[in-house]
Amino acid sequence: MMPLTMAKVGESNSIKRVGGQAKTRQFLENLGFVPGSHVTVLTRTGGNVIVSIKESRVAISREMASKIMV
């Protein structure tokens, strides 16, 4: 397992677990970041990570991406 911030751009990964406080986990789950989902890092810009998940593009902070283990 590794944090989403370490995943290669363009590579599809399966989410293993989502960490952080309950409020953060709930926010990420509402965006579709749940164990078993597939996520692809599209690009990294500044402190943000743009990912593709469930046929949507989502921008999250590097801090939040570090709580998502793939």
N, CA, C and O atoms as a Maestro MAE file, in Angstrom:
{
 s_m_m2io_version
 :::
 2.0.0
}

f_m_ct {
 s_m_title
 :::
 protein
 m_atom[280] {
  # First column is atom index #
  i_m_mmod_type
  r_m_x_coord
  r_m_y_coord
  r_m_z_coord
  i_m_residue_number
  s_m_chain_name
  s_m_pdb_residue_name
  s_m_pdb_atom_name
  i_m_atomic_number
  :::
  1 25 0.838 -1.189 0.000 1 A "MET " " N  " 7
  2 3 0.000 0.000 0.000 1 A "MET " " CA " 6
  3 2 0.872 1.238 0.000 1 A "MET " " C  " 6
  4 15 1.963 1.266 0.570 1 A "MET " " O  " 8
  5 25 0.349 2.265 -0.664 2 A "MET " " N  " 7
  6 3 1.039 3.551 -0.690 2 A "MET " " CA " 6
  7 2 -0.005 4.652 -0.770 2 A "MET " " C  " 6
  8 15 -1.125 4.403 -1.214 2 A "MET " " O  " 8
  9 25 0.341 5.875 -0.345 3 A "PRO " " N  " 7
  10 3 -0.623 6.969 -0.456 3 A "PRO " " CA " 6
  11 2 -0.840 7.346 -1.923 3 A "PRO " " C  " 6
  12 15 0.030 7.129 -2.766 3 A "PRO " " O  " 8
  13 25 -1.991 7.903 -2.206 4 A "LEU " " N  " 7
  14 3 -2.333 8.307 -3.570 4 A "LEU " " CA " 6
  15 2 -1.323 9.310 -4.129 4 A "LEU " " C  " 6
  16 15 -1.132 9.386 -5.342 4 A "LEU " " O  " 8
  17 25 -0.684 10.071 -3.258 5 A "THR " " N  " 7
  18 3 0.308 11.050 -3.709 5 A "THR " " CA " 6
  19 2 1.519 10.396 -4.362 5 A "THR " " C  " 6
  20 15 2.246 11.048 -5.112 5 A "THR " " O  " 8
  21 25 1.746 9.103 -4.083 6 A "MET " " N  " 7
  22 3 2.889 8.387 -4.651 6 A "MET " " CA " 6
  23 2 2.551 7.645 -5.945 6 A "MET " " C  " 6
  24 15 3.445 7.123 -6.610 6 A "MET " " O  " 8
  25 25 1.269 7.596 -6.303 7 A "ALA " " N  " 7
  26 3 0.844 6.868 -7.504 7 A "ALA " " CA " 6
  27 2 1.335 7.586 -8.757 7 A "ALA " " C  " 6
  28 15 1.427 8.813 -8.788 7 A "ALA " " O  " 8
  29 25 1.647 6.805 -9.788 8 A "LYS " " N  " 7
  30 3 2.121 7.364 -11.048 8 A "LYS " " CA " 6
  31 2 0.963 7.986 -11.822 8 A "LYS " " C  " 6
  32 15 -0.165 7.496 -11.771 8 A "LYS " " O  " 8
  33 25 1.252 9.059 -12.532 9 A "VAL " " N  " 7
  34 3 0.245 9.714 -13.370 9 A "VAL " " CA " 6
  35 2 -0.168 8.763 -14.488 9 A "VAL " " C  " 6
  36 15 0.679 8.178 -15.164 9 A "VAL " " O  " 8
  37 25 -1.487 8.613 -14.677 10 A "GLY " " N  " 7
  38 3 -2.010 7.769 -15.734 10 A "GLY " " CA " 6
  39 2 -2.218 6.320 -15.355 10 A "GLY " " C  " 6
  40 15 -2.779 5.558 -16.143 10 A "GLY " " O  " 8
  41 25 -1.789 5.918 -14.185 11 A "GLU " " N  " 7
  42 3 -1.907 4.530 -13.742 11 A "GLU " " CA " 6
  43 2 -3.164 4.363 -12.895 11 A "GLU " " C  " 6
  44 15 -3.395 5.137 -11.967 11 A "GLU " " O  " 8
  45 25 -3.978 3.355 -13.212 12 A "SER " " N  " 7
  46 3 -5.199 3.078 -12.455 12 A "SER " " CA " 6
  47 2 -4.847 2.282 -11.199 12 A "SER " " C  " 6
  48 15 -4.097 1.308 -11.263 12 A "SER " " O  " 8
  49 25 -5.388 2.699 -10.072 13 A "ASN " " N  " 7
  50 3 -5.139 2.041 -8.793 13 A "ASN " " CA " 6
  51 2 -6.458 1.779 -8.085 13 A "ASN " " C  " 6
  52 15 -7.444 2.487 -8.291 13 A "ASN " " O  " 8
  53 25 -6.458 0.758 -7.256 14 A "SER " " N  " 7
  54 3 -7.634 0.432 -6.451 14 A "SER " " CA " 6
  55 2 -7.437 1.003 -5.050 14 A "SER " " C  " 6
  56 15 -6.363 0.861 -4.466 14 A "SER " " O  " 8
  57 25 -8.457 1.642 -4.517 15 A "ILE " " N  " 7
  58 3 -8.372 2.216 -3.173 15 A "ILE " " CA " 6
  59 2 -8.467 1.093 -2.145 15 A "ILE " " C  " 6
  60 15 -9.402 0.293 -2.167 15 A "ILE " " O  " 8
  61 25 -7.490 1.045 -1.250 16 A "LYS " " N  " 7
  62 3 -7.454 0.026 -0.205 16 A "LYS " " CA " 6
  63 2 -8.134 0.509 1.073 16 A "LYS " " C  " 6
  64 15 -8.914 -0.222 1.684 16 A "LYS " " O  " 8
  65 25 -7.832 1.756 1.476 17 A "ARG " " N  " 7
  66 3 -8.477 2.329 2.654 17 A "ARG " " CA " 6
  67 2 -8.354 3.844 2.617 17 A "ARG " " C  " 6
  68 15 -7.501 4.402 1.928 17 A "ARG " " O  " 8
  69 25 -9.231 4.493 3.378 18 A "VAL " " N  " 7
  70 3 -9.230 5.949 3.488 18 A "VAL " " CA " 6
  71 2 -9.033 6.282 4.959 18 A "VAL " " C  " 6
  72 15 -9.812 5.851 5.809 18 A "VAL " " O  " 8
  73 25 -7.996 7.047 5.257 19 A "GLY " " N  " 7
  74 3 -7.683 7.394 6.641 19 A "GLY " " CA " 6
  75 2 -8.108 8.804 6.985 19 A "GLY " " C  " 6
  76 15 -8.833 9.451 6.229 19 A "GLY " " O  " 8
  77 25 -7.658 9.268 8.117 20 A "GLY " " N  " 7
  78 3 -7.961 10.621 8.561 20 A "GLY " " CA " 6
  79 2 -9.085 10.644 9.576 20 A "GLY " " C  " 6
  80 15 -9.592 9.600 9.987 20 A "GLY " " O  " 8
  81 25 -9.466 11.843 9.974 21 A "GLN " " N  " 7
  82 3 -10.552 12.013 10.934 21 A "GLN " " CA " 6
  83 2 -11.880 11.647 10.282 21 A "GLN " " C  " 6
  84 15 -11.983 11.601 9.057 21 A "GLN " " O  " 8
  85 25 -12.881 11.390 11.091 22 A "ALA " " N  " 7
  86 3 -14.198 10.964 10.596 22 A "ALA " " CA " 6
  87 2 -14.775 11.966 9.591 22 A "ALA " " C  " 6
  88 15 -15.357 11.568 8.582 22 A "ALA " " O  " 8
  89 25 -14.616 13.252 9.863 23 A "LYS " " N  " 7
  90 3 -15.149 14.289 8.973 23 A "LYS " " CA " 6
  91 2 -14.460 14.240 7.609 23 A "LYS " " C  " 6
  92 15 -15.117 14.373 6.576 23 A "LYS " " O  " 8
  93 25 -13.160 14.053 7.602 24 A "THR " " N  " 7
  94 3 -12.391 13.960 6.357 24 A "THR " " CA " 6
  95 2 -12.763 12.708 5.582 24 A "THR " " C  " 6
  96 15 -12.957 12.762 4.367 24 A "THR " " O  " 8
  97 25 -12.865 11.576 6.276 25 A "ARG " " N  " 7
  98 3 -13.254 10.318 5.618 25 A "ARG " " CA " 6
  99 2 -14.635 10.446 4.985 25 A "ARG " " C  " 6
  100 15 -14.845 9.997 3.858 25 A "ARG " " O  " 8
  101 25 -15.581 11.059 5.707 26 A "GLN " " N  " 7
  102 3 -16.939 11.228 5.189 26 A "GLN " " CA " 6
  103 2 -16.932 12.099 3.935 26 A "GLN " " C  " 6
  104 15 -17.627 11.798 2.965 26 A "GLN " " O  " 8
  105 25 -16.155 13.169 3.953 27 A "PHE " " N  " 7
  106 3 -16.051 14.059 2.792 27 A "PHE " " CA " 6
  107 2 -15.520 13.299 1.581 27 A "PHE " " C  " 6
  108 15 -16.069 13.411 0.485 27 A "PHE " " O  " 8
  109 25 -14.458 12.531 1.777 28 A "LEU " " N  " 7
  110 3 -13.866 11.764 0.685 28 A "LEU " " CA " 6
  111 2 -14.807 10.670 0.189 28 A "LEU " " C  " 6
  112 15 -14.889 10.417 -1.013 28 A "LEU " " O  " 8
  113 25 -15.514 10.024 1.106 29 A "GLU " " N  " 7
  114 3 -16.481 8.991 0.704 29 A "GLU " " CA " 6
  115 2 -17.603 9.591 -0.130 29 A "GLU " " C  " 6
  116 15 -18.075 8.959 -1.075 29 A "GLU " " O  " 8
  117 25 -18.033 10.796 0.205 30 A "ASN " " N  " 7
  118 3 -19.078 11.470 -0.575 30 A "ASN " " CA " 6
  119 2 -18.610 11.784 -1.990 30 A "ASN " " C  " 6
  120 15 -19.425 11.869 -2.908 30 A "ASN " " O  " 8
  121 25 -17.303 11.956 -2.171 31 A "LEU " " N  " 7
  122 3 -16.746 12.197 -3.506 31 A "LEU " " CA " 6
  123 2 -16.524 10.895 -4.279 31 A "LEU " " C  " 6
  124 15 -16.223 10.926 -5.472 31 A "LEU " " O  " 8
  125 25 -16.671 9.754 -3.604 32 A "GLY " " N  " 7
  126 3 -16.511 8.463 -4.263 32 A "GLY " " CA " 6
  127 2 -15.251 7.713 -3.888 32 A "GLY " " C  " 6
  128 15 -14.985 6.643 -4.436 32 A "GLY " " O  " 8
  129 25 -14.468 8.251 -2.963 33 A "PHE " " N  " 7
  130 3 -13.231 7.602 -2.535 33 A "PHE " " CA " 6
  131 2 -13.552 6.565 -1.464 33 A "PHE " " C  " 6
  132 15 -13.421 6.832 -0.269 33 A "PHE " " O  " 8
  133 25 -13.972 5.384 -1.901 34 A "VAL " " N  " 7
  134 3 -14.309 4.288 -0.992 34 A "VAL " " CA " 6
  135 2 -13.442 3.076 -1.349 34 A "VAL " " C  " 6
  136 15 -13.059 2.914 -2.507 34 A "VAL " " O  " 8
  137 25 -13.130 2.229 -0.370 35 A "PRO " " N  " 7
  138 3 -12.326 1.037 -0.665 35 A "PRO " " CA " 6
  139 2 -12.955 0.202 -1.787 35 A "PRO " " C  " 6
  140 15 -14.160 -0.048 -1.804 35 A "PRO " " O  " 8
  141 25 -12.104 -0.213 -2.714 36 A "GLY " " N  " 7
  142 3 -12.553 -1.009 -3.853 36 A "GLY " " CA " 6
  143 2 -12.750 -0.198 -5.117 36 A "GLY " " C  " 6
  144 15 -12.776 -0.761 -6.211 36 A "GLY " " O  " 8
  145 25 -12.890 1.125 -4.991 37 A "SER " " N  " 7
  146 3 -13.053 1.977 -6.167 37 A "SER " " CA " 6
  147 2 -11.723 2.129 -6.892 37 A "SER " " C  " 6
  148 15 -10.657 2.030 -6.286 37 A "SER " " O  " 8
  149 25 -11.800 2.368 -8.190 38 A "HIS " " N  " 7
  150 3 -10.594 2.591 -8.982 38 A "HIS " " CA " 6
  151 2 -10.396 4.084 -9.181 38 A "HIS " " C  " 6
  152 15 -11.342 4.817 -9.470 38 A "HIS " " O  " 8
  153 25 -9.162 4.520 -9.024 39 A "VAL " " N  " 7
  154 3 -8.818 5.933 -9.145 39 A "VAL " " CA " 6
  155 2 -7.568 6.059 -10.008 39 A "VAL " " C  " 6
  156 15 -6.647 5.249 -9.904 39 A "VAL " " O  " 8
  157 25 -7.543 7.083 -10.861 40 A "THR " " N  " 7
  158 3 -6.397 7.347 -11.719 40 A "THR " " CA " 6
  159 2 -5.940 8.785 -11.503 40 A "THR " " C  " 6
  160 15 -6.746 9.711 -11.594 40 A "THR " " O  " 8
  161 25 -4.659 8.977 -11.218 41 A "VAL " " N  " 7
  162 3 -4.102 10.324 -11.091 41 A "VAL " " CA " 6
  163 2 -3.932 10.883 -12.494 41 A "VAL " " C  " 6
  164 15 -3.226 10.302 -13.319 41 A "VAL " " O  " 8
  165 25 -4.583 12.019 -12.766 42 A "LEU " " N  " 7
  166 3 -4.480 12.644 -14.078 42 A "LEU " " CA " 6
  167 2 -3.324 13.632 -14.139 42 A "LEU " " C  " 6
  168 15 -2.574 13.656 -15.115 42 A "LEU " " O  " 8
  169 25 -3.178 14.441 -13.107 43 A "THR " " N  " 7
  170 3 -2.097 15.417 -13.071 43 A "THR " " CA " 6
  171 2 -1.882 15.921 -11.651 43 A "THR " " C  " 6
  172 15 -2.754 15.796 -10.791 43 A "THR " " O  " 8
  173 25 -0.721 16.484 -11.428 44 A "ARG " " N  " 7
  174 3 -0.393 17.146 -10.158 44 A "ARG " " CA " 6
  175 2 -0.045 18.591 -10.484 44 A "ARG " " C  " 6
  176 15 0.834 18.857 -11.303 44 A "ARG " " O  " 8
  177 25 -0.742 19.524 -9.838 45 A "THR " " N  " 7
  178 3 -0.469 20.935 -10.061 45 A "THR " " CA " 6
  179 2 -0.341 21.627 -8.716 45 A "THR " " C  " 6
  180 15 -1.282 21.639 -7.923 45 A "THR " " O  " 8
  181 25 0.805 22.193 -8.468 46 A "GLY " " N  " 7
  182 3 1.036 22.864 -7.195 46 A "GLY " " CA " 6
  183 2 0.825 21.909 -6.043 46 A "GLY " " C  " 6
  184 15 1.482 20.871 -5.971 46 A "GLY " " O  " 8
  185 25 -0.079 22.241 -5.141 47 A "GLY " " N  " 7
  186 3 -0.372 21.388 -4.007 47 A "GLY " " CA " 6
  187 2 -1.585 20.507 -4.214 47 A "GLY " " C  " 6
  188 15 -2.019 19.832 -3.282 47 A "GLY " " O  " 8
  189 25 -2.150 20.498 -5.428 48 A "ASN " " N  " 7
  190 3 -3.359 19.728 -5.692 48 A "ASN " " CA " 6
  191 2 -3.088 18.518 -6.568 48 A "ASN " " C  " 6
  192 15 -2.106 18.471 -7.310 48 A "ASN " " O  " 8
  193 25 -3.980 17.540 -6.466 49 A "VAL " " N  " 7
  194 3 -3.918 16.341 -7.298 49 A "VAL " " CA " 6
  195 2 -5.263 16.230 -8.006 49 A "VAL " " C  " 6
  196 15 -6.310 16.260 -7.360 49 A "VAL " " O  " 8
  197 25 -5.238 16.102 -9.325 50 A "ILE " " N  " 7
  198 3 -6.469 15.919 -10.085 50 A "ILE " " CA " 6
  199 2 -6.560 14.454 -10.452 50 A "ILE " " C  " 6
  200 15 -5.655 13.893 -11.071 50 A "ILE " " O  " 8
  201 25 -7.681 13.835 -10.056 51 A "VAL " " N  " 7
  202 3 -7.863 12.404 -10.267 51 A "VAL " " CA " 6
  203 2 -9.161 12.138 -11.018 51 A "VAL " " C  " 6
  204 15 -10.069 12.969 -11.055 51 A "VAL " " O  " 8
  205 25 -9.217 10.968 -11.605 52 A "SER " " N  " 7
  206 3 -10.437 10.480 -12.242 52 A "SER " " CA " 6
  207 2 -10.970 9.354 -11.383 52 A "SER " " C  " 6
  208 15 -10.273 8.373 -11.124 52 A "SER " " O  " 8
  209 25 -12.216 9.501 -10.939 53 A "ILE " " N  " 7
  210 3 -12.851 8.475 -10.115 53 A "ILE " " CA " 6
  211 2 -14.319 8.411 -10.472 53 A "ILE " " C  " 6
  212 15 -14.999 9.437 -10.516 53 A "ILE " " O  " 8
  213 25 -14.812 7.211 -10.727 54 A "LYS " " N  " 7
  214 3 -16.219 6.998 -11.077 54 A "LYS " " CA " 6
  215 2 -16.673 7.924 -12.197 54 A "LYS " " C  " 6
  216 15 -17.714 8.573 -12.091 54 A "LYS " " O  " 8
  217 25 -15.890 7.983 -13.270 55 A "GLU " " N  " 7
  218 3 -16.181 8.767 -14.470 55 A "GLU " " CA " 6
  219 2 -16.304 10.266 -14.199 55 A "GLU " " C  " 6
  220 15 -16.988 10.973 -14.939 55 A "GLU " " O  " 8
  221 25 -15.650 10.753 -13.150 56 A "SER " " N  " 7
  222 3 -15.621 12.173 -12.825 56 A "SER " " CA " 6
  223 2 -14.186 12.602 -12.571 56 A "SER " " C  " 6
  224 15 -13.334 11.791 -12.209 56 A "SER " " O  " 8
  225 25 -13.936 13.880 -12.765 57 A "ARG " " N  " 7
  226 3 -12.626 14.442 -12.420 57 A "ARG " " CA " 6
  227 2 -12.778 15.239 -11.147 57 A "ARG " " C  " 6
  228 15 -13.685 16.061 -11.014 57 A "ARG " " O  " 8
  229 25 -11.884 14.988 -10.215 58 A "VAL " " N  " 7
  230 3 -11.958 15.635 -8.907 58 A "VAL " " CA " 6
  231 2 -10.577 16.176 -8.558 58 A "VAL " " C  " 6
  232 15 -9.570 15.493 -8.747 58 A "VAL " " O  " 8
  233 25 -10.533 17.405 -8.047 59 A "ALA " " N  " 7
  234 3 -9.277 17.990 -7.567 59 A "ALA " " CA " 6
  235 2 -9.299 17.951 -6.043 59 A "ALA " " C  " 6
  236 15 -10.232 18.451 -5.414 59 A "ALA " " O  " 8
  237 25 -8.267 17.356 -5.457 60 A "ILE " " N  " 7
  238 3 -8.148 17.318 -4.003 60 A "ILE " " CA " 6
  239 2 -6.762 17.804 -3.614 60 A "ILE " " C  " 6
  240 15 -5.829 17.771 -4.416 60 A "ILE " " O  " 8
  241 25 -6.644 18.251 -2.388 61 A "SER " " N  " 7
  242 3 -5.351 18.742 -1.907 61 A "SER " " CA " 6
  243 2 -4.395 17.570 -1.703 61 A "SER " " C  " 6
  244 15 -4.810 16.421 -1.555 61 A "SER " " O  " 8
  245 25 -3.126 17.890 -1.698 62 A "ARG " " N  " 7
  246 3 -2.096 16.857 -1.467 62 A "ARG " " CA " 6
  247 2 -2.299 16.228 -0.078 62 A "ARG " " C  " 6
  248 15 -2.074 15.031 0.105 62 A "ARG " " O  " 8
  249 25 -2.719 17.034 0.883 63 A "GLU " " N  " 7
  250 3 -2.957 16.540 2.246 63 A "GLU " " CA " 6
  251 2 -4.062 15.474 2.248 63 A "GLU " " C  " 6
  252 15 -3.918 14.433 2.889 63 A "GLU " " O  " 8
  253 25 -5.153 15.733 1.536 64 A "MET " " N  " 7
  254 3 -6.244 14.752 1.473 64 A "MET " " CA " 6
  255 2 -5.822 13.520 0.678 64 A "MET " " C  " 6
  256 15 -6.168 12.394 1.036 64 A "MET " " O  " 8
  257 25 -5.074 13.738 -0.399 65 A "ALA " " N  " 7
  258 3 -4.621 12.610 -1.216 65 A "ALA " " CA " 6
  259 2 -3.698 11.691 -0.419 65 A "ALA " " C  " 6
  260 15 -3.655 10.487 -0.669 65 A "ALA " " O  " 8
  261 25 -2.966 12.248 0.530 66 A "SER " " N  " 7
  262 3 -2.052 11.429 1.339 66 A "SER " " CA " 6
  263 2 -2.813 10.510 2.295 66 A "SER " " C  " 6
  264 15 -2.230 9.557 2.811 66 A "SER " " O  " 8
  265 25 -4.097 10.771 2.543 67 A "LYS " " N  " 7
  266 3 -4.901 9.945 3.428 67 A "LYS " " CA " 6
  267 2 -5.562 8.789 2.682 67 A "LYS " " C  " 6
  268 15 -6.158 7.910 3.305 67 A "LYS " " O  " 8
  269 25 -5.463 8.783 1.344 68 A "ILE " " N  " 7
  270 3 -6.064 7.733 0.522 68 A "ILE " " CA " 6
  271 2 -4.972 6.731 0.168 68 A "ILE " " C  " 6
  272 15 -4.000 7.066 -0.509 68 A "ILE " " O  " 8
  273 25 -5.147 5.496 0.637 69 A "MET " " N  " 7
  274 3 -4.154 4.455 0.391 69 A "MET " " CA " 6
  275 2 -4.593 3.575 -0.774 69 A "MET " " C  " 6
  276 15 -5.726 3.096 -0.825 69 A "MET " " O  " 8
  277 25 -3.656 3.373 -1.718 70 A "VAL " " N  " 7
  278 3 -3.939 2.540 -2.893 70 A "VAL " " CA " 6
  279 2 -2.972 1.368 -2.930 70 A "VAL " " C  " 6
  280 15 -3.038 0.542 -3.841 70 A "VAL " " O  " 8
  :::
 }
 m_bond[279] {
  # First column is bond index #
  i_m_from
  i_m_to
  i_m_order
  :::
  1 1 2 1
  2 2 3 1
  3 3 4 2
  4 3 5 1
  5 5 6 1
  6 6 7 1
  7 7 8 2
  8 7 9 1
  9 9 10 1
  10 10 11 1
  11 11 12 2
  12 11 13 1
  13 13 14 1
  14 14 15 1
  15 15 16 2
  16 15 17 1
  17 17 18 1
  18 18 19 1
  19 19 20 2
  20 19 21 1
  21 21 22 1
  22 22 23 1
  23 23 24 2
  24 23 25 1
  25 25 26 1
  26 26 27 1
  27 27 28 2
  28 27 29 1
  29 29 30 1
  30 30 31 1
  31 31 32 2
  32 31 33 1
  33 33 34 1
  34 34 35 1
  35 35 36 2
  36 35 37 1
  37 37 38 1
  38 38 39 1
  39 39 40 2
  40 39 41 1
  41 41 42 1
  42 42 43 1
  43 43 44 2
  44 43 45 1
  45 45 46 1
  46 46 47 1
  47 47 48 2
  48 47 49 1
  49 49 50 1
  50 50 51 1
  51 51 52 2
  52 51 53 1
  53 53 54 1
  54 54 55 1
  55 55 56 2
  56 55 57 1
  57 57 58 1
  58 58 59 1
  59 59 60 2
  60 59 61 1
  61 61 62 1
  62 62 63 1
  63 63 64 2
  64 63 65 1
  65 65 66 1
  66 66 67 1
  67 67 68 2
  68 67 69 1
  69 69 70 1
  70 70 71 1
  71 71 72 2
  72 71 73 1
  73 73 74 1
  74 74 75 1
  75 75 76 2
  76 75 77 1
  77 77 78 1
  78 78 79 1
  79 79 80 2
  80 79 81 1
  81 81 82 1
  82 82 83 1
  83 83 84 2
  84 83 85 1
  85 85 86 1
  86 86 87 1
  87 87 88 2
  88 87 89 1
  89 89 90 1
  90 90 91 1
  91 91 92 2
  92 91 93 1
  93 93 94 1
  94 94 95 1
  95 95 96 2
  96 95 97 1
  97 97 98 1
  98 98 99 1
  99 99 100 2
  100 99 101 1
  101 101 102 1
  102 102 103 1
  103 103 104 2
  104 103 105 1
  105 105 106 1
  106 106 107 1
  107 107 108 2
  108 107 109 1
  109 109 110 1
  110 110 111 1
  111 111 112 2
  112 111 113 1
  113 113 114 1
  114 114 115 1
  115 115 116 2
  116 115 117 1
  117 117 118 1
  118 118 119 1
  119 119 120 2
  120 119 121 1
  121 121 122 1
  122 122 123 1
  123 123 124 2
  124 123 125 1
  125 125 126 1
  126 126 127 1
  127 127 128 2
  128 127 129 1
  129 129 130 1
  130 130 131 1
  131 131 132 2
  132 131 133 1
  133 133 134 1
  134 134 135 1
  135 135 136 2
  136 135 137 1
  137 137 138 1
  138 138 139 1
  139 139 140 2
  140 139 141 1
  141 141 142 1
  142 142 143 1
  143 143 144 2
  144 143 145 1
  145 145 146 1
  146 146 147 1
  147 147 148 2
  148 147 149 1
  149 149 150 1
  150 150 151 1
  151 151 152 2
  152 151 153 1
  153 153 154 1
  154 154 155 1
  155 155 156 2
  156 155 157 1
  157 157 158 1
  158 158 159 1
  159 159 160 2
  160 159 161 1
  161 161 162 1
  162 162 163 1
  163 163 164 2
  164 163 165 1
  165 165 166 1
  166 166 167 1
  167 167 168 2
  168 167 169 1
  169 169 170 1
  170 170 171 1
  171 171 172 2
  172 171 173 1
  173 173 174 1
  174 174 175 1
  175 175 176 2
  176 175 177 1
  177 177 178 1
  178 178 179 1
  179 179 180 2
  180 179 181 1
  181 181 182 1
  182 182 183 1
  183 183 184 2
  184 183 185 1
  185 185 186 1
  186 186 187 1
  187 187 188 2
  188 187 189 1
  189 189 190 1
  190 190 191 1
  191 191 192 2
  192 191 193 1
  193 193 194 1
  194 194 195 1
  195 195 196 2
  196 195 197 1
  197 197 198 1
  198 198 199 1
  199 199 200 2
  200 199 201 1
  201 201 202 1
  202 202 203 1
  203 203 204 2
  204 203 205 1
  205 205 206 1
  206 206 207 1
  207 207 208 2
  208 207 209 1
  209 209 210 1
  210 210 211 1
  211 211 212 2
  212 211 213 1
  213 213 214 1
  214 214 215 1
  215 215 216 2
  216 215 217 1
  217 217 218 1
  218 218 219 1
  219 219 220 2
  220 219 221 1
  221 221 222 1
  222 222 223 1
  223 223 224 2
  224 223 225 1
  225 225 226 1
  226 226 227 1
  227 227 228 2
  228 227 229 1
  229 229 230 1
  230 230 231 1
  231 231 232 2
  232 231 233 1
  233 233 234 1
  234 234 235 1
  235 235 236 2
  236 235 237 1
  237 237 238 1
  238 238 239 1
  239 239 240 2
  240 239 241 1
  241 241 242 1
  242 242 243 1
  243 243 244 2
  244 243 245 1
  245 245 246 1
  246 246 247 1
  247 247 248 2
  248 247 249 1
  249 249 250 1
  250 250 251 1
  251 251 252 2
  252 251 253 1
  253 253 254 1
  254 254 255 1
  255 255 256 2
  256 255 257 1
  257 257 258 1
  258 258 259 1
  259 259 260 2
  260 259 261 1
  261 261 262 1
  262 262 263 1
  263 263 264 2
  264 263 265 1
  265 265 266 1
  266 266 267 1
  267 267 268 2
  268 267 269 1
  269 269 270 1
  270 270 271 1
  271 271 272 2
  272 271 273 1
  273 273 274 1
  274 274 275 1
  275 275 276 2
  276 275 277 1
  277 277 278 1
  278 278 279 1
  279 279 280 2
  :::
 }
}
